[in-house]
Amino acid sequence: MNLIEFLKERKAKSVKKVTGPNGAFLSIIEKDGEVTTMPIGKKSQDGTLSEYNVLISDDGQAIATINNYQDGETMEL
């Protein structure tokens, strides 16, 4: 899912890319006014907001990335 679709689904009000000495992250103002953050993948730091996709990690953390990820092989254990 791309970043803009992800944020619209959450009904976020705005998003801003913040860049510092340790890398970049997204600052998101949620519909209730709360400010949350989303990390940007290490190799995707130079991307623009319209280029980002969202990857949800196994622990539920959303990460902005330019890479397109697809599910690979899955095995039920």
C-alpha positions as CSV (number, residue, x, y, z in Angstrom):
1,M,0.0,0.0,0.0
2,N,1.4,3.4,-0.7
3,L,1.9,6.0,2.0
4,I,-0.9,8.4,0.9
5,E,-3.5,5.6,0.8
6,F,-2.3,4.4,4.2
7,L,-2.7,7.8,5.8
8,K,-6.1,8.5,4.2
9,E,-7.4,5.2,5.6
10,R,-6.3,6.3,9.0
11,K,-7.9,9.7,8.3
12,A,-4.6,11.5,9.2
13,K,-4.6,15.2,8.9
14,S,-1.1,15.8,7.6
15,V,2.4,14.3,7.2
16,K,5.8,15.9,7.3
17,K,9.2,14.4,6.5
18,V,11.8,15.2,9.2
19,T,15.5,14.8,8.5
20,G,18.2,14.8,11.2
21,P,21.7,13.6,11.8
22,N,20.5,10.0,12.5
23,G,18.2,9.8,9.5
24,A,14.7,10.7,8.4
25,F,11.3,9.8,9.8
26,L,7.7,10.9,9.1
27,S,5.8,13.1,11.6
28,I,2.1,12.4,11.2
29,I,-0.8,14.4,12.7
30,E,-3.6,12.0,13.3
31,K,-7.3,12.8,13.1
32,D,-7.5,13.4,16.8
33,G,-4.6,15.8,16.7
34,E,-2.1,13.4,18.2
35,V,1.4,13.4,16.6
36,T,2.9,10.0,15.8
37,T,6.0,9.1,13.9
38,M,6.9,6.5,11.3
39,P,10.5,5.4,10.5
40,I,11.8,5.6,7.0
41,G,13.8,2.6,5.8
42,K,17.6,3.2,5.7
43,K,17.9,2.9,1.9
44,S,14.8,5.0,1.3
45,Q,15.9,8.2,3.2
46,D,16.1,10.4,0.0
47,G,12.6,9.5,-1.2
48,T,9.6,11.9,-1.5
49,L,6.3,11.5,0.3
50,S,4.5,10.5,-3.0
51,E,7.1,7.7,-3.6
52,Y,6.8,5.9,-0.3
53,N,5.0,2.6,0.3
54,V,4.2,1.3,3.8
55,L,5.6,-2.0,5.0
56,I,4.1,-3.5,8.2
57,S,6.6,-5.5,10.1
58,D,5.7,-8.7,12.1
59,D,5.4,-6.6,15.3
60,G,2.9,-4.2,13.7
61,Q,5.3,-1.3,13.1
62,A,4.7,0.6,9.9
63,I,7.8,1.6,8.0
64,A,8.0,4.0,5.0
65,T,10.0,2.5,2.1
66,I,10.4,3.1,-1.6
67,N,10.9,-0.6,-2.2
68,N,8.0,-2.7,-3.3
69,Y,7.7,-5.8,-1.0
70,Q,5.6,-8.8,-1.8
71,D,4.9,-11.9,0.4
72,G,7.2,-14.7,-0.5
73,E,6.8,-18.3,0.3
74,T,4.8,-19.2,3.4
75,M,4.7,-22.5,5.3
76,E,2.3,-23.4,8.1
77,L,4.0,-25.0,11.1
